[in-house]
Amino acid sequence: MDITTYISGLDRYADAMREQRRDFHRHAEPGWREFYTSAKLIGQLRELGISVKLGKEIINTEYLWSYPSREELDASIEHAKQQGADAEILREMGDFTGACAVIETGRPGPVVALRFDIDCNDVQENTQAGRIPADEGFCSENPGCMHACGHDGHGTMGLFVCRALSEIKEELSGTIKVIFQPAEEGVRGAKSVAESGILDDVDIFLTSHLGMGWKTGELVGLSEGFLSTTKIDAEIIGLSAHAGASPQDGNNAILAACTAALAMHTACQDSRGASRINVGTIRGGSGRNVVAENAYLQLETRGETAEIEQNVYRRAIDSLEGAAKMFGCTVKTEIKGSAASSDSDLALEPYISAGAARVPEITSYTQKSAFSGSEDATYLMAKVQSHGGKAAYMCIGSTIAAPHHNNKFDLDERSLLIGLKLYISILWEILH
């Protein structure tokens, strides 16, 4: 088999990939609630004759960070059914989204895992004319849900990678696991997958992101410098009182929250490496003439290493507890998501660069670059690396219409085919 000719022939999937991405975009679903997306993926994978693991086979229920309520799950399942998801597949899935396709070649060789995230952002999409999704009729149909980060493209690439692998598996050796991961946004889902056992026999792990500042035709082989992060919700409980007649009888939770926010924002300096803290929301109180009984904060800490991040995290908790005590309040905190720091393995770069060389649409190759943010794929990378395996995170360039997580975001759909060709070419290097 001439792999260069085969990869060139993948152009035949360009239209189908575009239509699939647009279908996922129209039916954007938030983390842990990707029932339509998962059911569609599972159905198409089975049509290809590919074995699929789902539900508790790929999810460790001890790590369900920010998991929806029973009512939210039921509503999402019913909504997915109304939008055309297969009812029997939804029944099989139960309460858990995501899937893992397992492609066995029947010949001994490495176990390679690929990961594609599938959730959307909590963003209301801009539907004004002049945007391609609006003009061509594929804006999100789900209020407050938008694929504003490219995960609709990720899921599409993963599906068509499986389609291509099913065509050429007789030419390969080993096993390929293609993981469609729920709940990446808020770094909530990967830990549950990492601890499910699905990666315990994996030798090589590959994943990627579209865009991220890189234009169509550009490729970063190895991303590094992922920041460790913890996402925290805090509730400060005070005591209400009449703000005019008896303020001394109350304990003001809003004052405690504001004091904590100011304190923790001065406490993230660390000479050992980059660190971050951000209080993203504060809300509380019930009226202008009532001493606030409750205040709620959503915050995050980040660090270049887990040690740095945990130092910032402890300072944030100390600030919350100290401010609460200062104003006679108490505080409850809950971790809502987390990701580890991680770096790609240089040992995988020759496979990536050789794979990229077969893809003529890749016109610029950068061996390594800092990611500068956080991504929960790091838990998957670390799980494979912990038993001697190798992992790499690529950035596949895609010229975007607006920044990631913006309500006018859109990706260059040409990058979908580039990603498909890249993955197949790399896997050929590893498994042929």
Order of alpha helices (4+ residues) and beta strands (2+ residues): alpha-alpha-alpha-beta-alpha-alpha-beta-beta-alpha-alpha-beta-alpha-beta-beta-beta-alpha-beta-beta-alpha-beta-alpha-beta-alpha-beta-alpha
